[in-house]
Amino acid sequence: MKSVVMSALENDYRVIGIRRGWAGLLHYNLDEHSTHDYYVKDLSLHDVHRIDRTGGTFLHTSRTNPQRVKPQDVPDFLKNSAYGKAIDDKGTMDYTDYIMKVLSHLGIDILVTIGGDDTLSYSVRLHKEGFPVVAIPKTMDNDVFGTDYCIGFSTAITRSVDFITNMRTSVGSHERIGVVELFGRNAGETSLIAGYLAYVDRVLIPEVPFNMERLAGYIMEDKRNNPSNYAILTISEGAIMEAGSIIESGEEDAYGHRKLGGIGEVVAEEIKRLTGQGIMYQQLGYLMRSGAPDSLDRMVAMSFGHLAIQLIQRNDFGKLTALHGGKYTTVPVEMVLSGKKVVDVKSFYDISTYKPFIKDFLGVPMFLS
């Protein structure tokens, strides 16, 4: 965001920030000026000059999908309006016509959108509606299709490796088995890379269902072979046991996702039951994505931001900034909907031992993705 704003202002563009992303546009009331003050902010150098020193976004974020708004999430002023189009028999509405109206009202000519595949999927919709969009991939899961790298991934891995390394103090002192659950819905790259770099004993990812009995046997062997008599494994929140199912809770959000989490605790209890060993279970969750960005994420974020403004200057819209083979490039924004980015199991994982395994490093991408 900092490089987008700075580069845009240097080139005589006016920059407007929308608070809470798509929610800000959906909840902007054309007849109520107070919503303008709340959701719309002109951005200056003063607003952004220190934001790269911490994580997060001062504009805040949301899980809003304007093309799939549940009845309970429709703003009061839009209920029974002509803007909504019913898309199912449950009252789910598409308010894209209203989003386009708000963009026109605000005099916004171009949108720079930053987020994961869910956020960017609506960027694709606006692009198809003819609105100029430039998209930037940002998700610690690193699973946006069309780019090798997404902003946030390196910081999340760095945090995870640090936590795992520190956790060895307690797990080793008490001679236990440590189970560390990491974010990762459909792609296991966070568990794979964090486990690989932290030298954990076993790594579980969503792409490969695991056998609980075999895992327990392996982890006990790892513990016995460790002079300090302990072992550690990482597990993605989206991992599943053989013949099992993904562990979810709560209602679906605007993008059809229920809350993931808890498989690590289930695995910890099963290991304890099968082996009789003491367990230390840690769900890192949001700690992975909190705090200041590392140097690699600063580099990529700055470069993507400047690239986005260069695309705007060329009137080259409908593009996603991307990294391919270590080089900055762009792809059509529709790419984010054309597939699912997952771990290349054949190249980077041993499905029989549940370990990272790179068969040949020649030509391998930097992030094993």
C-alpha positions, 0 to 999 in steps of 0.5 A: 500500500505504501509503494502504491500510494507513494508511486501514484502521488509522484505521478499526479494521481489522487489516491483513495483508500476504502476502509474494510475493502469490499465491505466499505463499498457495499455499506457506503450509503449514497444518501448518508454522508457519514458513511463517506467519512467512515469508509472513504479516506484520501491517502497522503504520504503522511498516512503511509510513510510509517505503515511498513514498520508494522503488519496489518492494514490501517484501512482494515479488512473484511470477509465480504463478497458483494456478489454473494451477500447473505440476507442477514448481511445486507445493509438496511438501506439496500434491503428491498432495493432494485440493486440486488439480484437474487442468486439462489432460493436462500435470499443470497443477493448479488450487489455488483450493480450497487458497487459499480454505482458507488465507484462512479459516485466516488469518481474512482477510475481504477481499483488496486486490489490487494488480497488472496484468491477470495478477495481477488475473485471479486476483482475478476468480477469487476474486470468482467464488468468493464471496470479497470482493475490491477490486482496484487496477491497477498496471502500467507498461504501463498496459494493464489493461482498465477504467481509463485509468491504472495505477499506475507508468505515469507513472514509467516514462515519466518514466524513459524520457524521461530515459534517451532525453534523456541518450542523445542525448549519445553518439548525437549525439557519434558521429553514430549511430542510436539504438535504444531498446527499451522494455517493452510486450508487447501495448500500445505506450503506453510506446513511443508516449508516451515517444517522443512526449515525448522527440521521437524520430524514429520510434516502433514499437509492437506494434499496427502491424507495420513494414516494415524497409526503409521504416523504414531509409529514414525513419531515414536521412532523419531523420539527414540532416535533423538538424544534429547528424547522428543519429537515435533511435527507440523500439520496444516489446519486443512490436513485430513486422516485417511478416510476422514474429513476436514475439521470445520466449524461455524457457518460458511462465510461469504466465500463459502468457507467454514472456519478451519482448525482443530485437526492438530488437537485431534492428532495430538490426542490420538498420538497420546492414545496410541503411544501413551506419550505426553503431548504439547499441542500448539495452534499458532493460528494468527500469530503466524501472520502478525507483526512486522514484515520481514525483508523479503516481504518488504521487497516483494510488496514494494515491487508489486506496488510500484509495478501496479502503478506502472501498469496503470500508467500504461493503461494495462488493466485486468492484470495480476502482479506476479513472480515467475521464476524469480522475475516480476511479471503480470498475468491476466487477473482471471488466472486466480480462478483458473485453478488451485495452487497446491504443493507439488507432492511428487517433487517435494514430499514423501507420501510414505514417510510424511517428510519434505523430500526434494528429489533434485534441486536443479531447477527447483523454485526458490519456495518449492512452489 
